Amino acid sequence: MKPKYTVTLNKHRATWNYFTENEQGGGFGSNYCGPKYIALSKATYTMPLGTVYALIVNGKDQGLQTKGQN
């Protein structure tokens, strides 16, 4: 199953940079100076609950994740 979204998180010092890419290749991104879980919630904010997405953190594939489930 190919996920509809890919979320990429990269940390530089205290800042998390995030980019969310959709299946058509477009996307959005920004950065957040704070905890990783908040940067991830900002990156997945527009996704509906239950959406499956691929997560990449600092260049390492974290596998498929589901929004709204831990």
Buried (B, 14 or more C-beta within 10 A) or exposed (E): EEBBBBBBBBEEEEEBBBBBBBEEEEBEBEBBEEEEEEBBEBBBEEBEEEBBBBBBBEEEEEEEBEBEEE
